[in-house]
Amino acid sequence: MYSEKLCFKNGKFKIMQIADVQDIFPVSEDSIKLITLAIKKEKPDLVVFTGDQIYGLDPRVRIGGAEKNAEKIIKAYLAPLEKNNIPFCVTFGNHDNQCGVSNARQAVFYGNSPFFVKGNRRSDDDPGTTVISLYGTDSGTRVFDLVLFDSGGQKPTGEYLPVTPGQLEWYKDTVYGDFAPDKSYPHIVFQHIPVPEFYDVIKKVPRSEKNAVEAFRTHKNEFYVLPDEIKNAGGFMHESPAVPDENSGEFDTLKNSGACLAVIVGHDHINSFVADKDNIKLIYTQCAGFNVYGPKRKRGVRIIELSENDPNSFTTYTVTFDELCSDRLKHPVQEFVLTHIPTSMEQVKRIATVTGAAAAVLSGTAFAAIKIGAKRKSEKKFQ
């Protein structure tokens, strides 16, 4: 457990967000290389893991013992941080505990590292919901907060869960509670699943629009693209935001704090952009893992730079595998397959429906062809 205060250095503080490592056992060598090279280049003051560090649905996590394998996976991608004395904090995604090891138990594995930052947790049963304070260069003055929400998992029917009312009450009590909004500490929120308001910053278009991505569930039969100004700034969106069906009012609560600067998420591996809504930045970060689908060699991490002299603003950019090295991937065939598989169960269902319809047509065509062939053969026989 990391016991030192997190302080600005010469008026600056650099955060590295790592989203969706989503690893299995054995871990991906390319994922570890990305993390290692990014740390070497950027030298962050803190790393924030924003969920789905483990792909719990993969049976390889369970073979030989899920708990033992989960601990090994965690140790593998923490190794580059520990080697470089980089403190880190963690929240969880919808896949972490699907391996059968609870988030609370996984939090114990993280806590065994001398560089794990616990923060002011909501509870030990919700270890991924916490506030971490940053202090000035003189180490005595609280300057900035980082808020991590465990945004939960999924209902049995597949819908993603929102941040809960209980978590939002904790946020109001802990982050700005008795303070007037203008006296709240400026802060950034990190979580796994995006808030529904991400749909407010993208552009609804006809299905025929070039590069339009299909949406599902509450936005079923709708298609979207990034606005030009976001795309021209280097953003990309290759799948629709997989948001909760229910809006628990999280964004409005953050806005009412008067001090939330941004909501930074992962979850949708092939999205990466920065947008603005009501003076809060909504930010996607692409995945860092190579054992899951992703944006090819543009898998990467996000950097957030804070200034002690201007804590109400920040700069952000991504660093990708492609920018860090030109090495050939260890498993290029696997990467090719992962790049071309469906990215959601909704896509799988749609493809299955289309495939089934196509199969029925083909079957009907084949049956008709057989009948015609049999008829011709019969006619030839009696000629």
N, C-alpha and C positions, 0 to 999 in steps of 0.2 A: 504494500500500500504506500502510495506517495504521500509524504507528510509535509512537504515544503509548500509554501504559498506559490501560486502561479503569478509571476510578476512581469510587467512590461520590461523590456530591455532597451535602454536608450530610447524610450518613448514608443517602441514598437512591439507588437505581439503577433506572431504568425501561427495560424491554425491550418492543419491539413485534415480535410474530411476524406475518409475512405468509405465508400458505399458498396454494398453488395459484393463482398469477397465471395460469399456463397460457396464456400469450399466444402470438399468431401475428404475422405481418407483413401489414398494419400493426397496431400494438397498439391495444387498446381505450382510447378516451378516458375512458370511465367508470372503468376500472381505475386509470388514472393519477390521475384526480380523487379517487378513494377514498384512494389512498396519500398524495396531496398534502394533503388535508383532515385525514386522521388524524394526519399528522406535525405539521401546524400546531396542531391541538388538543392533542395529547398530549406533544409535544416529547420523544421518547424519547432515551435515552442510547445505545441500540444497537438496530438492526433485525436480526432473524434471519429469513432466507428459508428455509422448510422444504421446498423441493423442488417440482418441476413448475412452475418459472418459465416454461418454454417447453413448448408442446404440440407435441412433435416429430412426431407422426403427421400433422399437418395439412400437406398438400402446399404450402400457401402459404409455409411456412417454407423450403422448398427452392427455390422458383421464383426464378431469378436468382442462386442460390448460397446454400446452407444456412449456411455459415460467416459470410458477410457479413450475412445476415439475422439470425442468432442474435446476433451482436454488436450490431446495431441494436436488437433487442428488449431486450437487457440494458441498453443505454445508456438506452433510453426510460424504463424503470421505475426506474432508478437516479437519473435526473435530479432528482426531488423530494428525494431524500436528499442528493445532492451540493449542491444549491442551499441546503440548510439545514445543511450540515456535519455530517450524521448518519453515524457509522460503521456498518458493516453486516458481517454474515458470512453464509455460504451453505452449505447442503447441497443434495443433489439428490434427485429423485424418479424414478419409473419412466418418465416421459415425456421428460425433458430431452434425453437423448442419442439419442432415437429419430429426431431430425432428421438424424442422420448426423454430428453434431459431438460428440466425446467430452466427458465431464464434465471431464477434465483440460484439454482445450482451452478449454472454457467458463470454467474457473477462471482461465485466463490473461486472458480478457476482464474478469472481475471484478477481477482483480489490477491491471489498468490504472487502476482508480479510486484516488485518494488516500485514500479512506475505507474501503477493503476491509480487514477484519481477518482475517488468515490463521490465527492461532492456532498451536497445536502439533499439526501434522498427523500423521496416521498415516503417510502417504507422498504423494508427488506423483501417484502413480497412483490414490490414493483421497483426493482433495482435499476431499471433503465430509465426511470423518471427522476431527474435530479437537477440541481442548480450548482454550477461551478463558477465561483467568483474569481475575477482577475484583479490584481492589485497594481498600483502604480510602481514606477521604477524605484521609489523609496521604500516599497513593500508595505507601507502602512495605510495607504488609502485605497478603498474599494473603488474601482473605476468602471468595471464592465462585468456583465453576467453572461454565461452560456447556459441555456435551458435545454435539457434533453427530455423528450417525451418518448416513452414506449408506446408507440401508436397501435399496438395490439396485433391481432391476427385476423382470422376469418370466421364467419359463421359456418355451420355445417353445410349451408346452401351455397357457400362460396363468396358471399359479399364481404368486403373488407370492413373492419371495425374502425370507428373514429376514435380519437382521443376522448376519454370519458368525462362526464360532468364532474366526477370526483377528482380527476386529474386537473381539470380546469379550476376547481375550487382551491386545490393545493397551490396551483400556479398563482392565483390571485393573493393567497395568504403569504406565500413565500417570496414572490418576486416583487410585488408592489403593495401587498397588503395594506398597511396603515399609512403608506406614503401617498401623497397627492401625485397624480400622473407626472407633473413636471419635476418631481423629485425622484422618480424611479430611476434605477440604474439602466442605462441603455443595454439592450441584450439582443442576442440572436438565438432563435429556436432551431434545434436540430431534431429531426425525427425521420422515421423510415417512410411511412405512407403519406402521400401528398394530401393537402386539404382540398375539398371540392372546388375552392375558388381558383385553383389552377386553370379551370376551364374558362374563367373570366379573362384570362390574359392570352389565350390562343384564339385563332380565327376559324369560325365555322364556315365551311365551303361546300359546294356541290361535290358529289361523289366523283365527278369527272375531273376535278381540279388535280393538276399534276402534284404528285407527292403527298396527296391527302391521306391521312391515316384514319382508319375506322375506329369508332368508339363503341362501347358496349354498355350494358346494364342501363343506368339512368340516362345515358346518352346514346342508346341503341339507335342504329340507322342514321347516325350523324357522322360527319367527316370533318377533320380539322387539319390546319397547317399552322406553322408559326408565322406571326406577322413579320413583314420584311425587316423592320428595324431590329428585331430580336435575332433573326437569321443572319442579317448582315453583321451583327456583333459577334458572330461565331457560334451561335446556338444551333442546336439540331434537335428534332423530335421525330423519331421513327416509330413510335407507338403512342397510343392515346393515354392520357393520365388515368391510372387505375386507382381511382379515389373511392372512399366509402360511399355507399348508397345514401347513408344518413349523414346529415350535417349537424354536428353537435354544438355548433356555434364557436368552434375554436378560433377561427380567424377573427371574428368580431371581438372575442375576448382579448386576443392579442392586440388588436387595434385599440381597444379601450384602455389598455395599459398606458398608451402614450409613449412607450419606450421600446417597443419591439421593432427592430430594424429589418429583420429578414426571417423567413422560414426556409430552411435548407433541407432537402430530402434526397432520397435515392429511389429504390423500389422498381422503377421502370428503367431497365438497364441501358436502353439505347436513346435516352433523352438527356440533354445537357443544355441548359439555358438559364438566363437571368431576365426576369420580367418585373414590372412594377404594378402594384395595386394598392391604392389608398396609402401611399407613402411607406409601404412594406414591400420588400423585394421577395418574390417567390422564385426559388432557385432549385433547379434540378441538377444532379450530378450523376454521370454515367457510372456503370459498374467498374469495379477494379478486378474482378475475378475472371479467370480464364477457364474455369470448369463449368461455366454457365454461358447462356447466350449473351452477346454483347456487341458493341460497335467495332468489331475487328480490332485493329491495332490502336484504335482511339479509346480503348479502355484507359481509365486514368483516375486521377485524384483531383480534388478541388483545394485551392489555397485561398484563405481569407486573411487579409492583413488589416490589423487594427492600429490606430494611432492614439496614443495617450492624450495628445493635444486636441484631438478631434474625435472623441469616442462615439459621436452620433453619425459617423460615416465609416465606410470601409471599402476596400478594393478586393476584387475576387477574380480568379482565373483558374483554368484547369491545366494540368500537366499530364500528357498522355504517354503511353508506352512507346508509340511511334516517335515522339519527340525525344525520349530518353535514350533509346538505343535502336540500332538497326539489326539486332540479332534475329535470326530465324526463330520462330516459335518452336517450342519443344514438341508440340502436338498439332501441327497445321491441319491435319485431316479432321481432328476433333473440332478445332476452331471453325473450320468450314461448315461442318454439320451444325454446330451450335448457332452459327450465323444465320442459317436458313430454316431453322425449326420455328413453329408457331410460338408466339411470345405469351400467350394466355390460353386458359381453358376455353374462353369464348371463341377464340380463333380455331382451336382444335375442334370444337363442336360445329362451327360453321363449315370448316373444311370437311369434316366427316359427313355433314349433311349434303354438301355439294358433291363430295366423292360418291356418297351413296346414291344420289340422284343420277350422277354420271354413270355409275356402275349399272344402275337400273336401265338407263338408256342403252348403254353398251350391251347389256345382257339381252335387252329386247332386240337390238340390232343383230346381235349374234344369232339369236333364236330365229329371227326372220331370215337371216342368211342361210342357216341350216335348213329351214323349210324350203327355201328357193332351191338350194343345192340338191336336196332330196327329191324335189319335184322334177328338176332337170334330169337327175340321174334316172328317175322312174320313166320320164318321157323318152330318154335315150334308149332305155332297155327295151321298150316296146316299139321302137321305130323299125 
